Amino acid sequence: MSKTFLITGANRGIGLEMTRQAAMNGDQVIACARNIKEATDLVTLNKENEAITLISLDVTDENSMKQIAAEIQCKIDILVCNAGVLNGYGGLEDDAHHSQAIHAVLMTNIAGIFFTARSFLPHLVKKNSKSEEQSGAYGKIAIISSIMGSQKRAGSNAPIYRASKAAATNLARSLAIELAPRSIAVGAYHPGWVRTDMGGPSADVSPQESAAGLLARFDKLNIASTGIYESYSGEKLPF
Ligand SMILES: NC(=O)c1ccc[n+]([C@@H]2O[C@H](COP(=O)([O-])OP(=O)(O)OC[C@H]3O[C@@H](n4cnc5c(N)ncnc54)[C@H](OP(=O)(O)O)[C@@H]3O)[C@@H](O)[C@H]2O)c1
């Protein structure tokens, strides 16, 4: 049965590829980008595919997100919190760790997930019909975190980004527990080291492979596995 995705940060990288593949699989995608005018690849993809709806959405702006959520009529099966920012791979003394950059990383990678989940939560709870409620067909939340946030894989670079991704995984765990009574499953995912603007050209996984793996993992997520932290290839990850 066709599903409806909402994907943040869908204009490039892993988000764009997840959008492309989900639409190719026959699913509906609400593809969000904070600057639609500059999202040329996404706009082109949208022209080729009626299953994709474009929405202008900045995950750090909760007020506008709530407004957008109020205007959307459809239910969401899989809410993908993908938007993310990395302020370089430097260490403690790197100039890239100035307060504005740190603010952007924390607001996007942590608060952005929280705002997205809170804004679109009403669309995940399927209360339109009694039969849907009884069938357990509830939406789920996929949070794109990173292995760089794992305490067991601590490293000497990008400390602010690492901390933000540790928090993203932690947020997934908290939301999993809070939303379990409402049958909404939540998972945290590491997409691999992916050849995107963020991952760089030397990364070992293509966006296509990462997106395909992630979509397959989201399909498997259910209330029995809620709170999971795993990679795009299904490897269970240490917190
Ligand atoms: N690539 C990797 O190796 C890797 C590894 C582990 C985890 N991840 C995670 O995977 C996710 C996707 O990464 P990627 O590699 O595809 O990165 P990317 O190519 O740099 O794309 C990041 C996306 O996030 C969007 N974004 C940033 N701030 C936003 C905001 N405030 N509101 C809405 N959208 C915003 C960007 O939009 P703009 O174009 O407007 O900036 C862009 O669409 C991120 O959460 C990242 O941390 C990536």
The ligand as an SDF file (V2000), in Angstrom:
LIG
                    3D

 48 52  0  0  0  0  0  0  0  0999 V2000
   26.7760   12.5700    4.6810 N   0  0  0  0  0  0  0  0  0  0  0  0
   27.1820   11.8370    5.7010 C   0  0  0  0  0  0  0  0  0  0  0  0
   28.2410   11.1630    5.6220 O   0  0  0  0  0  0  0  0  0  0  0  0
   26.3640   11.7490    6.9530 C   0  0  0  0  0  0  0  0  0  0  0  0
   26.8030   10.8790    7.9560 C   0  0  0  0  0  0  0  0  0  0  0  0
   26.0700   10.7670    9.1330 C   0  0  0  0  0  0  0  0  0  0  0  0
   24.9070   11.5010    9.2780 C   0  0  0  0  0  0  0  0  0  0  0  0
   24.5020   12.3400    8.2910 N   0  0  0  0  0  0  0  0  0  0  0  0
   23.2490   13.0840    8.4990 C   0  0  0  0  0  0  0  0  0  0  0  0
   22.3640   12.8500    7.4100 O   0  0  0  0  0  0  0  0  0  0  0  0
   21.5070   13.9850    7.2220 C   0  0  0  0  0  0  0  0  0  0  0  0
   21.5840   14.4320    5.7680 C   0  0  0  0  0  0  0  0  0  0  0  0
   22.9460   14.7610    5.4940 O   0  0  0  0  0  0  0  0  0  0  0  0
   23.5200   15.0120    4.0290 P   0  0  0  0  0  0  0  0  0  0  0  0
   24.7980   14.2960    3.9490 O   0  0  0  0  0  0  0  0  0  0  0  0
   22.4790   14.7900    2.9990 O   0  0  0  0  0  0  0  0  0  0  0  0
   23.8450   16.5750    4.1670 O   0  0  0  0  0  0  0  0  0  0  0  0
   23.8010   17.7650    3.1330 P   0  0  0  0  0  0  0  0  0  0  0  0
   24.0460   17.2890    1.7690 O   0  0  0  0  0  0  0  0  0  0  0  0
   24.6760   18.8170    3.7200 O   0  0  0  0  0  0  0  0  0  0  0  0
   22.2590   18.2360    3.2290 O   0  0  0  0  0  0  0  0  0  0  0  0
   21.7580   18.7450    4.4150 C   0  0  0  0  0  0  0  0  0  0  0  0
   20.3140   19.0980    4.1970 C   0  0  0  0  0  0  0  0  0  0  0  0
   19.7680   19.6440    5.4070 O   0  0  0  0  0  0  0  0  0  0  0  0
   19.1240   20.8720    5.0690 C   0  0  0  0  0  0  0  0  0  0  0  0
   19.0390   21.8050    6.1800 N   0  0  0  0  0  0  0  0  0  0  0  0
   20.0400   22.3160    6.9380 C   0  0  0  0  0  0  0  0  0  0  0  0
   19.5450   23.1800    7.8390 N   0  0  0  0  0  0  0  0  0  0  0  0
   18.1990   23.2090    7.6610 C   0  0  0  0  0  0  0  0  0  0  0  0
   17.1270   23.8950    8.2700 C   0  0  0  0  0  0  0  0  0  0  0  0
   17.3310   24.7540    9.2910 N   0  0  0  0  0  0  0  0  0  0  0  0
   15.8690   23.6600    7.8510 N   0  0  0  0  0  0  0  0  0  0  0  0
   15.6430   22.7980    6.8440 C   0  0  0  0  0  0  0  0  0  0  0  0
   16.6020   22.1320    6.1920 N   0  0  0  0  0  0  0  0  0  0  0  0
   17.8710   22.3410    6.5990 C   0  0  0  0  0  0  0  0  0  0  0  0
   19.9510   21.4420    3.9320 C   0  0  0  0  0  0  0  0  0  0  0  0
   19.2370   22.4760    3.2890 O   0  0  0  0  0  0  0  0  0  0  0  0
   20.0310   23.7280    2.5750 P   0  0  0  0  0  0  0  0  0  0  0  0
   20.3770   23.2550    1.2050 O   0  0  0  0  0  0  0  0  0  0  0  0
   19.0200   24.8260    2.5880 O   0  0  0  0  0  0  0  0  0  0  0  0
   21.2390   24.0240    3.3890 O   0  0  0  0  0  0  0  0  0  0  0  0
   20.1070   20.1720    3.1140 C   0  0  0  0  0  0  0  0  0  0  0  0
   18.9460   19.9050    2.3850 O   0  0  0  0  0  0  0  0  0  0  0  0
   21.9940   15.0520    8.2200 C   0  0  0  0  0  0  0  0  0  0  0  0
   21.1960   15.0120    9.3790 O   0  0  0  0  0  0  0  0  0  0  0  0
   23.4070   14.5900    8.5470 C   0  0  0  0  0  0  0  0  0  0  0  0
   23.8500   15.0510    9.7980 O   0  0  0  0  0  0  0  0  0  0  0  0
   25.1960   12.4940    7.1360 C   0  0  0  0  0  0  0  0  0  0  0  0
  1  2  1  0
  2  3  2  0
  2  4  1  0
  4  5  1  0
  4 48  2  0
  5  6  2  0
  6  7  1  0
  7  8  2  0
  8  9  1  0
  8 48  1  0
  9 10  1  0
  9 46  1  0
 10 11  1  0
 11 12  1  0
 11 44  1  0
 12 13  1  0
 13 14  1  0
 14 15  2  0
 14 16  1  0
 14 17  1  0
 17 18  1  0
 18 19  2  0
 18 20  1  0
 18 21  1  0
 21 22  1  0
 22 23  1  0
 23 24  1  0
 23 42  1  0
 24 25  1  0
 25 26  1  0
 25 36  1  0
 26 27  1  0
 26 35  1  0
 27 28  2  0
 28 29  1  0
 29 30  1  0
 29 35  2  0
 30 31  1  0
 30 32  2  0
 32 33  1  0
 33 34  2  0
 34 35  1  0
 36 37  1  0
 36 42  1  0
 37 38  1  0
 38 39  2  0
 38 40  1  0
 38 41  1  0
 42 43  1  0
 44 45  1  0
 44 46  1  0
 46 47  1  0
M  CHG  2   8   1  16  -1
M  END
$$$$
